[in-house]
Amino acid sequence: MTATPIVDHSKATADEAHSHGLVPEASRAERAASFDLADLPVPTGSEEEWRFTPVDQLGDLLAAADGTATLDLETTLPEGVTVSEVTADVVRADTSLSPGDRPAAAAVAKAEHGVLVSVPANTQLESPVILNLSGTDAAGLAWGNVLLNVGENANAVVVLRHTGSARFGERVNVRVGNGAHVTFVSLQEWDDDAVHLSENAIEVGRDATLKHIVVTLGGKVVRVSTNARFLDTGGDVELLGLYFTDAGQHQEHRLFVDHAFPKCRSNATYKGALQGEDAHSVWVGDVLIRKEAEGTDTYELNRNLVLTEGARADSVPNLEIETGEIEGAGHASATGRFDDEQLFYLRSRGIPEEEARRLVVRGFFAELIKQIGVPDVEENLIAAIEAELKITEEASA
């Protein structure tokens, strides 16, 4: 287990560019991004972007091999929302954010088409848009692109759910129009043999708000990268994440928030629990505040709770600031085991040890779950956490 101490720079006011955490060789703004696979070599695992990832298990995905399988898509669409198939050319033209890694570029190049979800301007959805992607072939390679366009001043909740078995490379584009308010939830509820590499490319317009939620509860290897960019002033991005990593699983979440306009806000909170031999979680948070992004307010937080021996959590926050004229910027990261004092306190009041452990884990996740704001998702998460805790109890019995 790698334990990163809490680092909190809540009011950074440097007059020159600086970083906290693991400093990259160059500015985050200069890292490679392209739709052309030739610009993104096959990673070896020695690269900073890939040093935590088990690249030896990702051969066909990193090689950008042709797909041999497809995932089934089921949708639930409120009135006014449309879903259509689009070509790879439309996928490229739909975003100003080029893919940030090779699998994301491969998803655009190799998928036969993309799925475009459109929410018209000024639409106020009373129920969520539901997209269920499911696979049935743990050996078959599949590529996919999901595009979400939310028009100006619209209000929408969108849930993208992944289930079953697959080897799946995916790119998700989320465009939030000026003045719109969007909650986007990505659920990774894969079977234990699934491998999933996903890049979420986010663009937020003037005075728009986005709550982006990533929940990872399954899969053998899951890596979700989220790249967020503001397109104008006044944008607000809330990045929430929850993961429960079991024995033999690798769950990796990477964030990059690019502040290039004044008076925008971003906040990231990711929490994870780990249990079992060789359970491995990775969280890397990058925030870039460019020179022109005066009045920025940003914070990122990662917490990990290790429930058993043999689990490892890596947590790396980075903050790169090019202007001193900001409202606030900071990060915090911590990894630890069960709090023995909490357990002792609960047990001293007659609560059995198993129930005491449940209460501690529930409390660890409770505040984050309440922030999701989608009742069905919140209820399913609570049930899933209960199921994960049963695994711990059965293993220790």
N, C-alpha and C positions, 0 to 999 in steps of 0.2 A: 504494500500500500504506500502510495506517495501522499504525504500530508503537507498541504500548503497552508502556512499560517495566514491569519486574517490580515489583509492589507487594506487600509481605508484612507483614501485621499478625497474626502468629500468636497473640498473646495480648492481644487488645483488652480493656481493662478500664475503659471510660469510665463515668462516673457519670450521663451523660445521653445522650439519643439522638444518634447521629451516623451519617454515611454515608461510604463511600469510593468512589472512581470517579466516574462521572457521576451527580450528585444529581438525582433527579426533582423536579418542581415540588411534589409532595405526597408523603406517605408512600405506599409501595407498597401498603399495606393499604387505601388509599382509592381506588385506581384502579377504574374501572368493571368490573363483572362482572354478567351478567344472561342469563337465557334469552330475554328479550324483545328482538327485533331493534331496536325503537324506541329502546331505551336505549343502543344501540351504533351510532352514526352511521357512514356510509360513510367510511373513512379517505381522506385526501388525500395522505398521505406527509409532511405537516408535523408530525404527531403524534410524540411521543417513541417510542411503541410501533411506529411504522411508518416511521420516517425512513430506515432502511437498506433497506427492502423495495421492490422494483420494482412499485409499486401499479398502474402503467400496463399491466402485463401480467396483471392479476387482475380485470378488469372484472366478469365474470359471477359470480365467487366473492365479491367484495366487495359486489356488488349483491344477493346472495342470490337469484339467478335459480332458476327451477325446473330440476330435474335432467332431463336428456335421455338419460342412459346409466346403466348399472349395472356394477358390478364382479363378477366371478365369485369365489366363495369355495370353497376346498377345505380340508378339515380332516383332521388326524390326531389322534385323541383316545385317550389312555390310558384304561384301565378306570376307571369312576367319574366321569369328566368328561362333562358334558352341554353341548350347544349348542342354543339356542332363539331364535326370533324374538320380539321384544318391541315394544310400541308406544312412541311418542314420550313418552307419559305415564310409562311405566316408566323410560325413559331419564332423564327429569327427576327422578324420585323416587329414582333409584339413587345419587345423589351429593349431598353438601352443598356441592360446589364448583360455582358457576354459571360458565358460559362466560366466559372472559377476553377474548375478542375476537369480532368480528362473524362471521367464517367459522365459528367453533366453535358459536355460537348458531344460525347458519343450518343447520349439519349436523343439529342436533336438530330444527329446525323443518321442514326440507325432506325429510329422509330418510323413506321410507315406513315403515321399521321399524329396530330395532337388533338386533344380534347379541349375545346374552348367553352368556358362557362361565362355567360354575359348577364350582368345585372344592370338594367337600364338606369339612366340618371333619374334622380328624384324618387326612386322606388324605395318604399319602406316595407321590407319583408317581415311578415308576422311569424314565419316559421323558418327553420334552417334549410339551407341547400345541403343535401346529403349525397356524397359520392363514395360508393363502395367499390374498391378494387380488390379482387380476390384471385389468387393463383392456385393451381392444382399440381404443379410440376416443380419439385425441388431441384431438379437437375437442369430444367430448361431455362435458357436465358431470355429475358424479356426487356424491352426498352419502352419508355413511355414519356409523354409530355402532357402536363395539365396546365391550362392557362385560365386564370380568373381575372376578368375585367369588371370592375365595379365603377359605374358611372358617377358623375358629380352629384354630391348631396344625397346619395343613396345610403341606406342602412341595411346591412346584411350580415348573417351568420352563415359560414360555410364549413362543413365538416368533410374532410378527406380521410377515409378509413382504408387501411391495408390489412388484409387477412389471408390465411392459407399459406401455401408454400410457393416459393419462386426464387430465382436469382434475378433481381430487378434493378435496373438502372433508370433513374427518373429525374426529370427536371420540372419544377413547378414555378410558374410565373404568376405573381400576384400584383396587379396594378390597381391602386386605390385612387379614384378621381378626387379632384378638389372638393373639400368639404364633406367627403364621405366618411362613414363610420363603419368599420368592418371588424368582425371577429373571424379569424381563420384557424381551424383546428386540424392538425395532422396527427392521426393515430396510427401507430405501428403496433398492431396486434397479431403479428405473424406467428406461425408455428415455429417450433424450435429449430427447424432445419433451413429456414429462409435466410437469404442474404439480400440486403437492401441498401443501395447507395442513392441518396437523394440530395438535390440542391434546390433550395427554395430561394428564388430571386424576387425581392420585394421592392416595389417603387411606390412611394407615398407622395401624393400631391399636396397642394397648398391647403393649410388648415384642415387636413385630413387626419384621421386617427385609425390605427390598426392595432388590434390585439392579436398577436400571432402565438399560437400555442402548439408545442410539440410534446406528444406523449409516446414514450417507447416502453412497451411491456413484453415484447417478444422478438424472436429472430435469433439466429446464430451470430450473424454480424450485421449490425445496423449502423450506418453513418449518415447523419442528417446535417447538412451545412445550410445555414441561413444567411443570405447576404441582403442587407437592407440599405436602400438609398433614398434620400429625400430629394424630391424634384422641385421644391419651392419652400418658402418660409412657412412657419407655423405648424409643421407636421409633428405628429406624436406617434411613437411606436413603442408598444409594450410587448416584450418577448418573454414568454413564460414556457418553462419546460419541466417535465416530470418523467423520471425513468426508474425502473426497478430491474436490476441486473442480476440474473441467476447464474448458477454454476456453468462455466464454459461459454458464456455469452460475452460478446464485445458490443458495447453500445457507446457510440461516439456522437457528440453534438458540438458543432462549430458555429460561431456567430461572427459576422463582420457587419458593423454598422458604420456607414459612411456619412458623416455630417459635412455637407458642402454648402449649406444655406443657413442664414442666420435664424435664431430663435426657434430652433427645433428641439424636441425632447425625445430621448430614448431611455428605456429602463429594461434591464434583463434580469430575470430571476429564474434560475434552474435548480431543481432539487432532485437528488437521486438516493436510492437505497440499494445496497449490494449484499448478496448472500451466496455462499457456495464457493467451492474450489475453482480458481481461475475465472471468477466473475471479474470483468474489467470494464470500467466506465471511463470515458474521456470527455472533458468539457474544456473547450478553448474559446475564450471570448475576446474579440478584437473590436476596439472602437477607435475610429480615426476622426479627429476634429480638425478640419482644414482651416487654413488661415482666414478664409472668408466667412467661416461659420461662427460669427460672434453671437453671444447670447445663448450658446448651447447649454443644455442641461442633460447630463447623462450619468447613468450608474449601472453597474453590472454586479450580480451576486450569484455565487455557486456554493451550494452546501451538499455534502455527501455524508450519508450515515452507513457505516460498515457494520453489518449484523453478524457476520461469522468470520472465522479465520479463513485465509486463502483468497480473499477478495482484494482488489486493488482499484483505487480511484485516482486518476490524474486530473488535475485542475489547473488551468493556465489562463489567468486574465491578463490582457494587454490593453494599454491605453496610450494612444499617440496623439499629442496635442501640438498644434501649430500656431495657436493664438492664446494670449492670456486673457482676452476679453470674453470670458464665459461665465455662466451662472453657477455651474458646478460640474465636477467630473470626478468619479471615483469608482473603486471596485473592491470587492471583498470575496475571499474564498477560504473555505475550511472543510477539512475531512476528519471525521472522528468516529469512534465506536459508541456503543450505547453508553449513556450517562449512568454510571453505577449509583450515583446519589439519587437520581430520579427513580430508578428501580427499587432502591432500598426504601425510599419514602413511600412509594405505592405499596410495596409488600408489607411495610410496617403498619399499614392501615387495613390489612387483611385481604388485599388483592392478590390472587395467585400470580405466580411469575409469568405464565403464558399470557394472561390478560394484561399484566403490567407492561409487557413488551409490546402488545398490540396498541395499548394506549400511547406509548411513547412514539411509535411509528405513525399512528394516526395524527398525533399532535404535530409531528415533523412535517407532514404533508398538508394538514388541514387548511392553513392560511392560503397556500398556493391554490388548492382545489377551489376554494371559495372565490378566487379571483377569475376563474374561467368564465363563469356567467352563463354557461349552457347546462341547464339542469340534467338533461339526459346523460351528457358526458360526465358530469360530476358524479352522478349516481353510479355509472358504470365504473368509474375510476375507484370509487370507494370499495365496490365489490371486488375489483381486480386486486386491489391492495390486500384485502382480506384473504383472497385466494393465495397470494404470494406468501403471506405470513403463515399459512397452513403448511407450506413447503418447509419453512424454517422449523416449525414445530415437529413435523414428521421426521425431519432429518436428525433432530436432537433427541427424539424419543428413544 
